[in-house]
Amino acid sequence: MVTEIIGAISGFMYSKLLIILLLGAGIYFTFRTGFVQFRLFGESVRVVSEKPDKEGSVSSFQALMVSTASRVGTGNIVGVATAVCLGGYGSVFWMWIIALIGGASAFIESTLAQIYKHRYSDGTSYGGPAYYIEAALHSRPLAMLFACSMLVTYAGGFNMLASYNLQSTFSIYSFYNPTVTPWVIGGILAVLVGYCLVGGGKRIVKATSTLVPIMGVIYVAVALFVIITHIGLLPGVLATIFAEAFDFSAIFGGFAGSCVMYGIKRGLFSNEAGVGSAPNAAATAEVSHPVKQGLVQMLSVFIDTLLLCTCTAMMCLCSGVQPTAEMAGAPYVQAALANALGMVGPIFINISMVLFAFTTLLGNFYYVDNLLTYIMNKVPSKTFMTCFRLVAAGIIWLGAGMSMSLVWDLADVLMGVMAIINIPVICILGTPAIKALKDYTAQKAAGKNPEFKSATVGLEGKTECWE
């Protein structure tokens, strides 16, 4: 009954409400920013490499890695496969669309996070949607609602889903017992994450943080290898993607299971554009102008969806294995790679999933710490944080044994609540970000390294870091 209720809520949110919000806001900001995601794409690549003036401060690149670590995870592999199996080839096209227009929303929310960020006594900065909601709209209740929804999403829904997706990749092996193995794998994962979170496991964190970028490059290389070795299938795959994406009779005949809905669901889950998560990382960066971090976080959306999700989709669809509803999720990815690479393929996916899931889980708690500080109006005590993290580790264990439909729908609903709060807010508050963009481009045109002052956008005396 719980599964049916959550599924019904998810169906309503993604077949009606969120489609209007996501596409509407993305198109609105695309035009208001003068197509910033295309016009300043080269500039976004350039500013990533800039170093902060203050030694020890968080750089644009480091903030990008934090947000990308949260975005890049099991959704890039299992989520894409689920969309293709349940929504069809056309889901890939709608994932591309939500990323392309969502880049503008990502730019606005991260620029706002920079404008309204705060500073700790040691000079480091922090912020996010909860902070710009309270500062600009003067509504702590709404800010608290967003903070609590994000806390439940990242400490609960997303972590349960990552745990489930990881254990599901072992289902192809003979030792897998569906009534026992998920709980065992979930328990091992919960213990490892809990150990790292309560202060130990620094070597594990450092090792995975080093390995994941390398693994990402290897993952793209493997995907390209599969696509190139099956290049004869690529034209047919692309033709089918576009044909199904615009098969409106099929789409509107059963929208709840259509490629549009699954493309938007999995695209949003993957890149999180407009959801309000990445601004928490964006606010920590030390930059001379807020727009720089807006551009960097916009780039993260493209890395996630247009690069990694596309690699997964093309690798699977060009493997020669046709997607079916029965293979939705990890089984389809593993069947595709087994057909293309032999038994090396599924093992590679297992290793990828272990690394991606583990760093996603740890990355999610980076956001959670910031949220707890906001909700409690102070840095939580060590005793509270230890208890909280042990409970959170237990939730990871619980997620491993849940059903696929429940964990996906629960994560979608919780993420959808965040988007329902954040998107209208950034539409209301978008003007300062637009003015900041105009100021940035004017200074660039004058040959300057852009520097920002709050008075430039009419916020003199209303920001903490840009007076």
N, C-alpha and C positions, 0 to 999 in steps of 0.2 A: 504494500500500500504506500509506503514512504517513497519507493522507487517510482511509482505511478504519479504521485503528487509532484515530486521534484521534476519528473519528465514533462508533465503538463505545464508547469511553470516555465521550464526551459523552452518548450515549444512555443509558448506565447511570446516570451521575451525575444526570441531570435527569428520568429516568423513575422513579427509586427514591430514591436517597440524599438528594439536595438537596430534593426535595419534602417529605420527612419532616422534614429539618432546618429548612428555611425556614418552612414552615407551622407546625411544632411550636413552634419558638422564638418566632415572631411571636404565636401564640395564647397561649403561656405568658406572655410579657411583657405582652401586652395585658391579661390578667386580673391579673397581679401589680402592674401600675402603675395599675390602676383605669381602664383605657381612656384612658391619657394622651393618645394621639393625637387623641382627640375632645374629651376633657374640658378640655385646656389648649391647644387649637388657637389660641384668641384670644390667650392669653398668649404663645404662640410668635411670633405676628405682632408683639406689642408689644415683646418683648425684642430683636428684630432691630435696632430703631432706637437702642438704648442705646449710649452712647459710653463707652469705657474711661476710668478715672480718670487713668491715666498717659498723658501726651501722647506720641504716636508708637507706642503699643502697637497690636496688631491688634484691631480691634473685632469684635463679633459679626457685623456685616454683612459685613466683609471676609472673615472665615472662611467665611461662607455663600457668598460669591462664588467663593472658591477651590474649595470642594467642589462648588458648582453648575457651575462652569466645567468640572470634570472629568466630572460626571454628564451635563450637557447637551452633546450632541454629535451625531455621526452616528447613534448608536443611536436617538435620538428621531425621526429621519426614516426612515432606511433600515431600522433594526432593527424598527420598528413595521410597516413595509410588508412586511418579510420574514415576520413573525409572521402577519400577516393572509393573505398569499398562501399560505403553507405550512400554517398551522394553522387558518385559517378565521376567521370573524367572532368566534367565541367567545373567541379569544385576547385580545381587548380586555378582556373581563370579568375574566379571570384576571390580567391586568396590573394592573387596578384592585385586585383582592383582595391581590395580593402587595405593593402599595404601602400599602394601608390597614393591614394587619397588620404589614408590615415597618417601618412608622413607629415602632412600639414598640421593635423591635430596634435601629433607628437611634438612638433616644433613649438606650437603655442603653449602647451602645458608645461614643457620643460623651461621655456623662456620665462614664463610666469613664476615658476619655482625659483629661478635665479633672482628675479626682481624682488620677490618677497622673502628671500631667505634670511635666516638669523645666524648669529655667531655665538659659539661657546666662548668661555673666558680664555681658552688657549688659542683663539683665533680661527679655529676650524669652523666651517659653516654647515648648516643643516636646514631642512625645509621640506616642502612637498605640498600636495593639495590641501591637507588639513590646515597648514599654515597660511596659504594664500586665501583660503576660504574665510578664515577668521580675520586676517588682516584687511582684506578688501571688502568683504561682505559683512564684516562685524557680526558673524553668526557662529559662536562656539558650538551650539547644539548641532548645526549642520556639519561643522568640521569634525565634531566627535562622532557623528553618524558615519561619516566617510572613514575616519580612522578605525573605528570598530569593524566596519565592513571589510576593510582591507586586512585588518588583523585576522579576522576569521577566514578570509580567503587564502592568505599566504601561510598562516600557521596551521590551517585546517584543510580546506578544499584542495589547494594546489599540492600540498605535501602528500595527502592521501592519494591523489592521482599519480604523482611521480612514483610513489611506492608501488601502486598497482601496476603501472606500465612497466616498471623494472622487473617485477616478478613474472609478468606475463611473457617476457622474452624467453623464459626457461621452459615454457610449456611444450616445446618441441622435443625435449629430451626424455628418455625412457624413465628416468628417476622421478619425473614430475607427477605428483599426486595432487589433483585439484582441491582436495579437502584438507591436505596437510602442508604441502610445499609452500603455498603462498604465505602462510603464517610463519613458517620457518625463515624464509627469505626476508619477510617483513620484520621479523624479530632481529635478525642479524643487522639489517639496515638501520633499524631504530637504535640499537646499541651503539653502532659506529657513529651515527649522527649525534646521539646523546653524549657520547664520550667527547666528541669534538666541541660540542656546545658548552659543556660545563667546565671547559678549561684545558682539557687534554687534547691529544691528537693534532697538535700543531704541525707535526711533520706530515700527517695525512692531508691536512688542508693545503699545505704548501705544495705537496706532491701533486694533488689533483688540480690545483690552480695552475700548475705548470703544464700538466699533461693535457688538460682540456683544450687549450688553443691548438696544441700539436694535433690532438685527436680531431679537432674540427677541420684542420687542413687535410689530414689523412682521409676523413670522411668525404670531403668534397672531391679529393683525388679518386677515391674508390667509385664514387657516383659517376664522375666523368669517364672513368675507365669502362664501367658498365654501359654507359650511354654510347661511347665511341665504338665499343665492340658490338653493339646492337644498333648501329647508326641507321640501318635500313628500316628499322621500325619507327624512328623518330618522326618522319613526316606524317605517318598515319596517326601517331599519338597526338601530335599537335593539332591535326585536322579534327580529331575526335573531341579534343578539349574545347575547341572553339565551336564545333557543331553542337555539343551538348550544353555549352554555356548559354547559347542563344536559342535553345529549343524551348520556347516559351509555353507551348501547349503542354509539354511534360512538366515544366516548372510549376505553372499555375494549377495544373491538374492535381498535384500532390505536393504543395509547397513545403510542408513540414519535413519531408524527406528529400527535398530537392538539392541540387548542386549549389544553388545560391545560399540556402540556409547553412549547409555544411561548410561551404567555402568561407562564409562570414564567421561562423562559430570557430572553426579551426584557425582561420587567419587571425582573428582577434585574440584567441588563446595564445597563439604563437608570438605575435609581435606586440600585443598589449597597447597599441596606439590608442590614446584617448581614455584608457582605463584609469590612469592616475598613479601607476606604480613607478615608472621610470623617473618622474619628477623628484622622487625622494632621493635618487642617486644623483640626478642632475644638480640639485641644490648644494651638494657637497663639493662640487668642483670650484677651483679658484681660477676665475677668468676675468679678463678686463672688461668684458661686455656680456650681458645675459644671452644675447643672440648666439654667441659662440656655442654655448651648451645646448641651446635649442637645435642648432644645426647638427651637433654631434649625436643627440638622441634621435633625430630624424634619420640619420645614417644607420643607427642601430636597427631601426625598423626594416630598412632595406637589406641589411646583412642577414637578419633573421629570416624574413619571408622570401624576398626575391632571390636570395642565394641559397640558404640552407634548406628551406621548405621545397624550393624548386628542384634542388638536387635530389631530395628524397622522392618526390613525385616522379621525376623523369627516370631515376634509377629503377624504380618499381615498375612503371608503365612500359619502359623499354626492355624489361627483362624477358618478356614473352609470357609472363604469368598474368592471366586476367583476374582483376579484382572481383571478389564476391563478398556478399554480406557475411558469410560464415567465416571468412578469413579476416574480418575487420580488426585493425590494430597490428600488434607485433607479428602475428602469424603471417600476414601478407608480406611484410618487409622481409621476413626470414625466408619465406618461400621464394620470393623474387630473387634474393641474393643467392640462395641455394641453387636455383636454376642457372644463375649467371656465373657463379664462382665456385660452386660445389659446397662442401661442408665448411669451408673457410668462411663463407658468407655469414651464416647464422652466428658463428663464434665472434666474428667481427662486430656484429650488431649487439651481441651480449656485452662485449667490452665497452662499446660506445655508450650503451644505455647505462651501464654501471657508473661510468665517469660523468656523463651528462646529468643523470638523476642525482648523484651525490652532490655535485657542485650546485645544482639547482636548489636542492634542499637547504644547503648552507647559505646560498645567496638569498633565499627567501627570508631567512632569519635576520639578515642584515637589515631588511626593511622593517621586520617586526620590532627590532630593538628601538628604532626611531619612532615607531608608532606608540609603543608603550611609554616612551618618554613624554610624548605629547598627551596621551590619555591621562597619565598620572601627574602631569605637570611637574615632573622631576625625574631624575635618573633613578630607575627602580633599584632597590637594594639587591645585594648579591644573593641573599636567601630567596627573595621573590623570584629572581631570574632563574635560579637553579630549579626551583619547583616548577616554574612555567615551562622551562625547556624539557624537563622530564615528562611532563604531561604532553607536550608537543611531540616528543619522541614516541610516546604511546599512541598518539593519533597516526603517526607514520605507520606503525605496526598494524593498526586497525584498517588502514586504507588498503593494505596488501591483500586482505581477505575479502574485500567487498566485490560486488558485481561490476562489470565494465560499464553498463548503462548508468548505474547509480553514481559512480565516482566521476564520470564525465559530465553527467547532467548537474551534479552538485557543484563541481568546479565552474561550469558554465554559468549557473545561476548566481553564485557568489561573485564571480567576475562581472557579470551583467549588472548587479546592484552597484558596484563601484562605478561602472561606466554611466549608469543612469544618474548618479549624483555628479560625477566629474564633468561630463560633457556639457550639460546646461551651464555649469559654473564657468567653464572656460569660454563658452559663447558669450556670457555676460561680461567676463573680465578680459576678453581678448584684445580690446583696444590698446592698452599699454604695451602688449607684446607686438602689435602691428606697428605702433609708433617707434618702438625700440628697433624693429627691423628696418624701418625707413631711416632712422638715425645711423644704424650700422652701415647700410649701403651708401649713405651720403658720405660718411667718413672714409669708407673704402674708396669711393670715387675720387676723394680728395688726396688719396695716397697715404692715409693715416692708418695706424694700428688702432682700431676703434676702442674708445674708452667710454664708459657709461656714467651718467649722472641722473638721478631720479627726476630732477627738474625738467630734463629733456622730454619726458613723457607725462608731465603734469602731476608727478607724485612727490614733489618736494616735501620733506618732513614726514613722509608716510612709509618709508622703507628704512631698514636698519643698516644695510651695508652699502648703499649707493648715494649717500648724501654728499 
